[in-house]
Amino acid sequence: SFPDEIITLAGGINIAHNLKGRYMRYSVEEVLNRDPDIIVLTLDPSLCAAERQKWEKFKALKAAGNRRIFEIDTHLVSAPLPSVFSEAAEKAAALFQKNAHE
């Protein structure tokens, strides 16, 4: 998937890498089970605050406990254009680097 390619190019590991299909859904239970270091939200900005709050309540989740829930503009991960792909990968890489140094 396009988001998976962005995460991989940016140096991350997508916990949903093995999912197939165009519009994949990953359950809350599976995210909790996989316990990612970072969660990247790619929703409409008007929805991100509520989604962030949903994940922050899971204090045992590494991403929540370490305050590593970030947002990337949904348009950057939904438009498979070279310039957009490059910008999305750069933003994701910056988030991953920030996480590695803190």
C-alpha positions, -999 to 999 in steps of 0.1 A, spaced: 0 0 0 10 36 -4 12 43 33 32 11 38 57 23 12 60 57 29 66 41 63 92 17 49 110 44 30 111 66 61 128 39 80 98 26 100 82 -8 102 45 -9 95 27 -32 119 0 -36 92 25 -45 65 9 -79 58 -26 -67 53 -38 -68 17 -64 -46 0 -69 -10 -8 -87 2 23 -73 -19 51 -87 -17 87 -66 -27 117 -85 -35 149 -78 -17 182 -71 -51 197 -45 -59 171 -28 -25 176 -27 -32 214 -13 -67 208 14 -54 184 23 -25 208 39 -1 183 65 25 193 47 51 173 12 57 160 8 79 130 -27 93 124 -36 101 88 -71 114 93 -88 146 84 -75 172 109 -109 177 124 -109 140 135 -73 137 148 -79 152 183 -106 126 191 -85 98 176 -55 108 196 -75 109 228 -88 74 220 -52 60 218 -38 81 247 -61 63 272 -42 31 266 -13 40 289 3 5 286 6 10 248 42 21 241 32 48 217 7 63 242 29 59 273 58 76 255 36 103 239 45 91 204 12 96 186 17 119 156 -3 133 127 5 135 90 -18 153 66 -41 127 51 -36 142 17 1 133 19 -7 96 22 -36 93 -1 -23 109 -33 2 86 -51 21 114 -68 59 116 -67 61 150 -51 35 141 -25 51 107 -18 85 124 -12 70 150 12 51 123 31 82 101 34 103 131 46 77 140 73 75 104 84 113 101 85 114 132 107 89 117 131 108 84 133 141 102 138 126 123 166 114 92 182 148 75 180 166 104 197 142 109 226 
